[in-house]
Amino acid sequence: MCGIIGYVGPRACKDLILDGLERLEYRGYDSAGFALLENVGEQFAQVHAVGNLAKLREAAGDNHSTATTGLGHTRWATHGRVTEQNAHPHSDQSGKVAVVMNGIIENYMVLRSELAGKGVAFTSETDTEVIPHLIAQVYRGDIAQAVRDIVPRLEGHYAFVAMHADEPGRLVGARKECPLVVGVGDGERFFASAIPAFLRETKDIQVIESGEIVVLEPDATTVWNGAATPTTREITRVEMDEDAAEKGGHETFMLKEIYEQPDALWDTIGDRLNVDGTVALPDLGLGDAELARVERIHIVACGTSFHAGLVGRYMIEDWARVPVNIEVASEYRYRTCLAGPGDLVIGITQSGETADTLAAMRVARERGAHVVALTNIIGSQATRDSDGVIFTRAGLEIGVAATKTHTAQIMALALLALKLGRLKWALTSNGAVDIAGDLRRLPELLKAYLESAGPAQVYEVAGRYFDRPFFLYLGRHVGVPVCFEGALKLKEISYIPTEAYPAGEMKHGPIALLEEGSPVVVVATDGHVFDKVVSNIQEVKARGARVIAVATEGNRLITEHADDVLWCPKTPPLLSPIVANVPLQLFAYAVARAKGLNVDQPRNLAKTVTVE
């Protein structure tokens, strides 16, 4: 999620880099830094600071640098604590190679061990630091060639920019899935994670595709796409204001964050999931032997995080055969707490500051349970009040209604469930490998859906129902938390009264709410309860309701029963919530926008609930 900027050209670039970082700060604000080439052949002048850009500006002081080549970075911490040593840029031992990166190098521990064996001394805990050391090992006077040599050794998803003190006016960038774009000015070039970083200076851009390596010089962009011969790249002019650019071209932050979910899933998986089905969660505070002895799990959470916990319960109980008790955190703290030594308690809080969840975690910890925080924010209170942590790594979320952080929470719980399943011998090796493969496919499946006609179809359906005064949401099995979350999203941003129930409970009261034309949203994804869901659809249609089904692509049977269908990608049933949530997010969004509402700042709500 980190922000990157680089500059080559005729101008002194310190302020250009700082201004660009300021417009990228939404991508991370744990720490920041920059590196400038003041004198050819000498070490880079570097400044790092913990905290937001104001801290970096303060650390930089009034130094009137004349450097015309430089890099900057604002960090969302993933590997390593929030410290000045872990702030980017990172250098090799000579101080002549500087690198900034966004993403995750999954095999960094292997590379780090190899480099240490060659006498390399590391100064940070980050995965990024392996890159400048690798470059230094192969550098023979051409930074571009060095980058091309080392990129095949990097596993993961990343965008990084490198420079060498012996080559002024030259930057080299490499991209694999994570964003990186080139800005083209008059005799100058910019690298950036997003267009806003340089939008005040130029609106001319060059798009970099995944898998490409790009060399920037003041008057030239050279692109390698795997072929031996480099190519050039067309310049495109973007017509957007700065506010639109910060939203990635989307009309709101919420929509931008919905479309960031594939990246959020990749970041959450990161270097944790191996192809053999094993999972590394080193910050749990429990060794594998201790985790294998856990016989009972409690999950405490509020709101959207609670719904993620409900999905996690299905995964943990199915894959690991460990019973899971999940409770609303605001109630858990006032009941007799039965958690104790030997139990694992997971507090799910996006912000790490949710007051009720923190209180519930403290109660469980006082009882002797091992408490783990599942959160998105490094350094949050939850991380300090727990015995271990699972970070979701979803990146900064500005929209009040949680989208990508919810999806990342489910993925994090899936990783824990898979790890437990292996340790408990509840999963076979082949079964674990299959699940790992399914998890790794999810980001691409979701990306393909978001780039398809699916979202437009959701908008079309929403346009037929946005003025209805009431909605009922129904689901069964793992579809229950999906319908809960879908209904919550609709309530949060459209202000339409909405009820959500397990479909089997409909006849115990909620069916009385239905009348002719009432919209009923039914989660009808593939699985062993699909036939039961179809029966429930028939029951509401018999009362005159209009059924909007969320269904798995390719299931044409549902079209015979539902009035409208919101399609989602095909996955194994237990993983369907990750993809089924997305059309419901889009549906709520489209309804709210059709009503002319501010979805980023819904009334009466706050991003973080820090009071009881």
Rosetta blueprint (number, residue, H / E / L):
1 M L
2 C L
3 G E
4 I E
5 I E
6 G E
7 Y E
8 V E
9 G L
10 P L
11 R L
12 A L
13 C L
14 K H
15 D H
16 L H
17 I H
18 L H
19 D H
20 G H
21 L H
22 E H
23 R H
24 L L
25 E H
26 Y H
27 R H
28 G L
29 Y L
30 D L
31 S E
32 A E
33 G E
34 F E
35 A E
36 L E
37 L L
38 E L
39 N L
40 V L
41 G L
42 E L
43 Q L
44 F L
45 A E
46 Q E
47 V E
48 H E
49 A E
50 V E
51 G L
52 N L
53 L H
54 A H
55 K H
56 L H
57 R H
58 E H
59 A H
60 A H
61 G L
62 D L
63 N L
64 H L
65 S L
66 T L
67 A L
68 T L
69 T E
70 G E
71 L E
72 G E
73 H E
74 T E
75 R E
76 W L
77 A L
78 T L
79 H L
80 G L
81 R L
82 V L
83 T L
84 E L
85 Q L
86 N L
87 A L
88 H L
89 P L
90 H E
91 S E
92 D L
93 Q L
94 S L
95 G L
96 K L
97 V E
98 A E
99 V E
100 V E
101 M E
102 N E
103 G E
104 I E
105 I E
106 E L
107 N L
108 Y H
109 M H
110 V H
111 L H
112 R H
113 S H
114 E H
115 L H
116 A H
117 G H
118 K L
119 G L
120 V L
121 A L
122 F L
123 T L
124 S L
125 E L
126 T L
127 D L
128 T L
129 E L
130 V H
131 I H
132 P H
133 H H
134 L H
135 I H
136 A H
137 Q H
138 V H
139 Y L
140 R L
141 G L
142 D L
143 I H
144 A H
145 Q H
146 A H
147 V H
148 R H
149 D H
150 I H
151 V H
152 P H
153 R H
154 L L
155 E L
156 G E
157 H E
158 Y E
159 A E
160 F E
161 V E
162 A E
163 M E
164 H E
165 A L
166 D L
167 E L
168 P L
169 G L
170 R L
171 L E
172 V E
173 G E
174 A E
175 R E
176 K E
177 E E
178 C L
179 P L
180 L L
181 V E
182 V E
183 G E
184 V E
185 G E
186 D L
187 G L
188 E E
189 R E
190 F E
191 F E
192 A E
193 S L
194 A L
195 I H
196 P H
197 A H
198 F L
199 L L
200 R L
201 E L
202 T L
203 K L
204 D E
205 I E
206 Q E
207 V E
208 I L
209 E L
210 S L
211 G L
212 E L
213 I E
214 V E
215 V E
216 L E
217 E E
218 P L
219 D L
220 A E
221 T E
222 T E
223 V E
224 W E
225 N L
226 G L
227 A L
228 A L
229 T L
230 P L
231 T E
232 T L
233 R L
234 E L
235 I L
236 T E
237 R E
238 V L
239 E L
240 M L
241 D L
242 E H
243 D H
244 A H
245 A H
246 E H
247 K L
248 G L
249 G L
250 H L
251 E L
252 T L
253 F H
254 M H
255 L H
256 K H
257 E H
258 I H
259 Y H
260 E L
261 Q H
262 P H
263 D H
264 A H
265 L H
266 W H
267 D H
268 T H
269 I H
270 G L
271 D L
272 R L
273 L E
274 N L
275 V L
276 D L
277 G L
278 T L
279 V E
280 A L
281 L L
282 P L
283 D L
284 L L
285 G L
286 L L
287 G L
288 D H
289 A H
290 E H
291 L H
292 A H
293 R L
294 V L
295 E L
296 R L
297 I E
298 H E
299 I E
300 V E
301 A E
302 C L
303 G H
304 T H
305 S H
306 F H
307 H H
308 A H
309 G H
310 L H
311 V H
312 G H
313 R H
314 Y H
315 M H
316 I H
317 E H
318 D H
319 W H
320 A L
321 R L
322 V L
323 P L
324 V E
325 N E
326 I E
327 E E
328 V E
329 A H
330 S H
331 E H
332 Y H
333 R L
334 Y L
335 R L
336 T L
337 C L
338 L L
339 A L
340 G L
341 P L
342 G L
343 D L
344 L E
345 V E
346 I E
347 G E
348 I E
349 T E
350 Q L
351 S L
352 G L
353 E L
354 T L
355 A H
356 D H
357 T H
358 L H
359 A H
360 A H
361 M H
362 R H
363 V H
364 A H
365 R H
366 E H
367 R L
368 G L
369 A L
370 H E
371 V E
372 V E
373 A E
374 L E
375 T E
376 N L
377 I L
378 I L
379 G L
380 S L
381 Q H
382 A H
383 T H
384 R H
385 D L
386 S L
387 D L
388 G E
389 V E
390 I E
391 F E
392 T L
393 R L
394 A L
395 G L
396 L L
397 E L
398 I L
399 G L
400 V L
401 A L
402 A L
403 T L
404 K H
405 T H
406 H H
407 T H
408 A H
409 Q H
410 I H
411 M H
412 A H
413 L H
414 A H
415 L H
416 L H
417 A H
418 L H
419 K H
420 L H
421 G H
422 R H
423 L H
424 K L
425 W L
426 A L
427 L L
428 T L
429 S H
430 N H
431 G H
432 A H
433 V H
434 D H
435 I H
436 A H
437 G H
438 D H
439 L H
440 R H
441 R H
442 L H
443 P H
444 E H
445 L H
446 L H
447 K H
448 A H
449 Y H
450 L H
451 E L
452 S L
453 A L
454 G H
455 P H
456 A H
457 Q H
458 V H
459 Y H
460 E H
461 V H
462 A H
463 G L
464 R L
465 Y L
466 F L
467 D L
468 R L
469 P L
470 F L
471 F E
472 L E
473 Y E
474 L E
475 G E
476 R L
477 H L
478 V L
479 G H
480 V H
481 P H
482 V H
483 C H
484 F H
485 E H
486 G H
487 A H
488 L H
489 K H
490 L H
491 K H
492 E H
493 I H
494 S H
495 Y L
496 I L
497 P L
498 T E
499 E E
500 A E
501 Y E
502 P E
503 A H
504 G H
505 E H
506 M H
507 K H
508 H H
509 G L
510 P H
511 I H
512 A H
513 L H
514 L L
515 E L
516 E L
517 G L
518 S L
519 P E
520 V E
521 V E
522 V E
523 V E
524 A E
525 T L
526 D L
527 G L
528 H L
529 V L
530 F H
531 D H
532 K H
533 V H
534 V H
535 S H
536 N H
537 I H
538 Q H
539 E H
540 V H
541 K H
542 A L
543 R L
544 G L
545 A L
546 R E
547 V E
548 I E
549 A E
550 V E
551 A E
552 T E
553 E L
554 G L
555 N L
556 R H
557 L H
558 I H
559 T H
560 E H
561 H L
562 A L
563 D L
564 D E
565 V E
566 L E
567 W E
568 C E
569 P L
570 K L
571 T L
572 P L
573 P H
574 L H
575 L H
576 S H
577 P H
578 I H
579 V H
580 A H
581 N H
582 V H
583 P H
584 L H
585 Q H
586 L H
587 F H
588 A H
589 Y H
590 A H
591 V H
592 A H
593 R H
594 A H
595 K L
596 G L
597 L L
598 N L
599 V L
600 D L
601 Q L
602 P L
603 R L
604 N L
605 L L
606 A L
607 K L
608 T L
609 V L
610 T L
611 V L
612 E L
